[in-house]
Amino acid sequence: MLTSDLLVTKSHKGKIEPVYAKLDQNNLEISGSLIDLFQEYVGKKYGELYEEIEGIEEIDFRLIRGLSQILKRKCVIEMDASIEPSTARKMVFEDCKGAVFDIIERDEVINRIAGTLSVKPDELEKALWADMEENLIIKEFQTITPEDLLRQYNLSLTQTLLFKAMGMEIQIEDNFQEVFWKIKRFGLMYSIEDGSIYLDGAVSLFKMTERYGTSLAKLLPTIMKCNKWSLKASILKKTMSGKRIYDFTLDDTRPIFDIEPDLTSGLENFDSAIEKEFSLLSFNDWLVKRESAVLKAGQYAFIPDFSLEKNGKKIYVEIIGFWTPEYLKKKIQKMNLLEEKEKEDMILLVNKKLSCSGSEFNMDNIIFYDRKIPYLEILRILRKYEEKQVTEDIERLKNIEIAFEGNVIDLDEVARKYDVTLDALLSCVKHDNNDNDYLRIGNQLVDDQTLKDIKGELKGVKKYNEALTIIEKYGIKGQQVFDILGYKVKWNGLDPDNAEIVKIS
């Protein structure tokens, strides 16, 4: 965040946003010059650097002052004194009783106290005011590129604006665990509705606190770590006609922001070895995703450990391992607040060593495990979901007239088009569709004319690779078409170049 005096906003038709710094040549030059200046003053007093910055602030006061605030946070600024300044000042002022009348008397006091402290007079002089900001020494500076500095400046502007938010609505598609962990850590009040997270702002509370507003603003970098995110905030601003509320919106498509690099990004952290084991398993085309959703459990947020997804169906998996009795009790209470549909689509893996029987959970799919993931039991439950979905899709297809067009039809694409499972579609497609002269070959429908054309081109062809090129030209997948047209593949070793097709008499 920046100080509020550095925030400039623009508003139009009820919308507001900060005046962001463009990543143009002029701003990049200003940014680069400031970075060089900070680097040049490593080992020198911060006050000297500040005077240098003040000399160029007339170019663009708010931009240069804001960039300087960010760069200062990247410095290690320390006091350089051999003795504690407050101690030195106290002894000096007590010795002279708060005043001296000339330079000679002053030198006598300094020499006398220096002797008492066993330091040189110039060391005492240096220590007297060494703890004042202008006398602090810039020990280190963590450099940054001009582009990233401007992006962090724009991020800080946004945080400064959000400090005055009455409330904020955010939508995220991943990183749920970290976002809610930060919400809890910052003490923010939230509710969940229709997949959105609503946060109360500091100015919406009975008593606005600076700490709460800062916490709301500090959540922004965590939100921005999500691959896809958006937010909408209500901003209270004083105008000439009184206070007014403006809308502020932002999402992941804005390229003018940057967040501090996370050295642990890309490294998956698991709460237990059993969770890590689960993440490495394959469940027959079910896609395993970690912490992929946030569910509403009464007034709380519940984030399942995993989801298993296939054909548009999402099943949640929660692993309950070693927890304290108090934590387990809270976990059970929260899970029982989930909506019935979400309970139906939930698989619980419960450690056998926990003091619970399973009856505490108002759910059906409960599996107890001991050290290892109960893989086959999970597959059996998933198969039930698959069978149920196929049955439901078949009923839906009875009321849908599917129009097949083209010479070769990909049934996978048709299933996606009508949002049904392939198994359901296959059960509704006859092997020989006489009305449209199609023949089913694998997961494709091929019309009679195409089969006749292929059969004609295969005459005289012996090489398997040449025959394969012909059928691929027509968009047919697999080799089942050879059997249908009366051919078999004769393999002469493992090399496909030596294989032949032979007509079955």
C-alpha positions, -999 to +999 in steps of 0.1 A: +000+000+000+009+036-004+000+066+017-035+079+008-021+113-004-004+095-033-037+079-046-052+096-076-084+082-090-106+087-120-144+081-119-171+080-146-207+069-145-205+054-110-172+035-116-138+043-101-103+032-105-068+045-097-048+064-123-024+036-131+011+042-144+014+032-180+044+010-189+056+035-215+090+048-222+088+079-201+076+060-169+102+032-175+130+058-176+118+074-144+115+040-128+150+029-140+166+062-128+151+057-093+164+021-091+199+033-101+197+060-075+189+036-047+217+013-058+241+042-059+233+051-023+240+017-007+264+024+022+253+060+025+228+079+047+191+076+038+187+113+044+211+120+015+191+098-008+159+115+003+173+149-006+183+136-040+148+122-046+132+155-034+152+173-061+136+153-089+100+150-076+089+180-096+089+158-127+059+138-113+055+141-076+030+113-069+047+088-092+082+094-079+071+095-043+051+063-047+079+044-065+103+056-038+081+042-011+081+008-028+119+009-033+125+018+003+108-015+014+134-033-007+162-017+014+179-029+046+183+004+065+201+002+098+216+024+125+254+028+124+266+036+159+289+020+184+267+030+214+230+033+219+219+069+208+193+073+235+219+064+261+244+088+246+218+117+245+207+111+281+242+112+294+252+143+275+220+162+285+223+152+321+260+163+322+253+198+307+219+201+324+202+206+290+223+235+276+257+248+267+267+284+260+295+280+235+315+255+214+342+252+240+318+241+267+301+218+242+334+201+233+342+197+270+309+178+276+315+156+245+350+147+256+340+141+292+311+117+282+332+100+255+358+092+282+331+078+305+318+056+277+353+046+265+347+058+230+362+085+208+346+119+208+337+117+170+321+083+177+299+099+204+290+127+181+280+102+154+259+082+178+239+111+193+215+113+164+223+080+146+187+067+152+171+096+133+157+084+099+179+108+079+210+094+096+202+057+091+225+038+066+213+019+036+231-014+041+215-034+013+191-029-017+172-056-035+171-045-071+141-048-094+134-042-131+117-010-141+087-029-155+082-048-123+085-017-102+057+000-122+035-031-119+041-032-081+033+005-080-001-001-097-008-030-073-001-007-044-024+019-058-052-007-060-045-018-024-047+019-013-081+022-030-094-010-014-085+004+020-117+025+018-139-004+005-174-009+020-173-045+008-158-067-018-170-096-039-144-120-053-145-150-076-117-175-079-112-208-096-082-222-077-059-214-048-089-217-024-069-230+005-044-201+006-071-175+000-093-187+029-063-192+051-054-155+046-090-144+051-090-162+084-055-150+094-064-114+086-096-116+106-118-107+077-156-113+078-170-132+048-200-150+035-204-173+005-233-171-020-236-186-055-200-194-058-188-159-049-170-148-017-183-116-001-160-097+023-172-069+045-151-037+042-137-016+070-161+013+063-191-011+064-184-020+100-200-002+130-165+011+139-141+014+111-106+003+120-074+010+100-061-025+108-092-041+091-089-019+060-052-028+057-060-065+061-086-063+033-061-046+010-033-071+019-055-100+006-052-087-030-018-103-038-031-137-026-061-133-049-039-124-078-020-157-074-050-175-087-049-184-124-084-169-129-099-143-106-121-113-105-132-088-079-158-061-074-156-036-046-178-007-034-156+023-027-168+052-005-153+085-016-158+121-005-169+144-033-179+181-035-216+170-031-209+147-002-200+110+002-207+087-027-203+050-034-185+039-066-179+005-082-144-008-087-138-039-108-106-058-116-097-093-130-068-114-141-068-099-177-051-067-166-013-069-174-003-038-155+002-056-121+028-076-104+031-095-071+061-104-052+076-137-064+067-167-044+097-189-041+075-219-032+053-216-062+051-247-083+059-269-052+028-288-040+025-289-003+005-316+012-009-319+048-001-356+049+016-385+031-018-400+023-028-368+005+003-369-016-003-406-024-039-398-035-026-370-059-004-395-077-031-421-084-051-425-116-088-433-115-097-445-150-101-412-169-112-393-138-092-361-136-077-356-101-076-319-090-065-306-056-086-281-037-105-272-068-137-258-053-151-240-023-184-252-009-208-234+014-213-250+048-237-228+066-218-196+073-184-213+067-164-222+037-155-258+031-127-268+007-125-305-001-090-319-004-096-332-040-121-334-068-125-362-094-139-349-127-152-368-157-177-360-184-188-328-166-194-347-133-175-336-102-170-358-072-154-344-041-129-363-019-121-354+017-094-372+036-098-372+073-065-383+089-049-376+123-067-347+140-073-337+176-108-346+190-117-309+190-107-304+154-125-335+143-156-324+161-155-290+142-148-308+109-179-331+114-201-301+123-190-281+092-194-310+068-228-318+080-238-282+071-231-289+034-260-290+010-275-324+003-264-324-033-228-318-023-230-346+004-243-370-023-212-362-044-187-365-016-164-394-008-150-394+027-117-413+035-115-417+072-085-430+091-095-461+111-075-449+141-098-419+146-124-422+174-154-421+151-177-448+136-188-429+105-224-424+117-214-389+129-213-379+092-246-374+074-231-390+042-232-423+024-198-427+007-176-432+038-145-455+034-122-463+063-085-467+054-054-479+072-021-464+060-029-468+022-055-453-001-084-478-006-081-476-044-105-504-054-132-492-031-130-457-045-132-471-081-164-491-071-180-459-059-169-440-090-184-467-112-218-462-094-216-425-103-207-434-139-236-458-142-260-433-127-249-406-151-252-430-181-288-439-171-297-402-167-281-393-201-300-421-219-333-408-205-323-373-218-314-386-252-348-402-256-362-367-260-334-354-283-334-359-320-297-362-330-289-352-366-259-369-381-242-350-409-210-358-428-193-389-442-174-397-410-189-387-377-169-386-344-192-398-317-169-383-290-176-349-305-214-356-307-214-366-270-197-333-261-221-314-282-252-328-265-234-329-231-239-366-225-215-394-218-201-414-247-215-447-232-250-432-232-247-421-268-233-454-279-262-473-263-286-451-283-268-456-316-275-488-336-246-507-350-261-503-385-281-472-391-301-481-422-319-448-424-287-429-430-265-457-444-239-454-415-218-481-400-204-478-366-166-484-365-152-479-330-164-445-318-171-433-353-200-436-378-189-441-414-213-439-444-214-466-471-200-444-499-169-437-479-164-474-472-168-481-509-143-454-518-117-468-493-123-503-506-116-491-541-083-474-531-071-504-512-072-526-544-036-536-552-022-521-520-001-545-499+020-523-476+003-517-443+017-482-440+002-472-474-032-487-464-031-468-431-024-435-450-055-441-471-079-446-442-064-417-422-070-395-453-107-401-448-105-392-411-110-428-398-093-438-366-080-472-357-077-504-378-111-520-373-121-508-408-097-534-423-117-562-407-150-547-420-136-545-456-123-580-455-086-575-448-062-587-421-028-573-411+001-596-415+030-587-393+066-596-404+084-587-372+078-556-351+086-530-377+054-515-392+073-509-425+074-546-430+037-552-423+012-561-450-025-562-455-040-594-469-074-598-485-094-626-468-109-648-494 
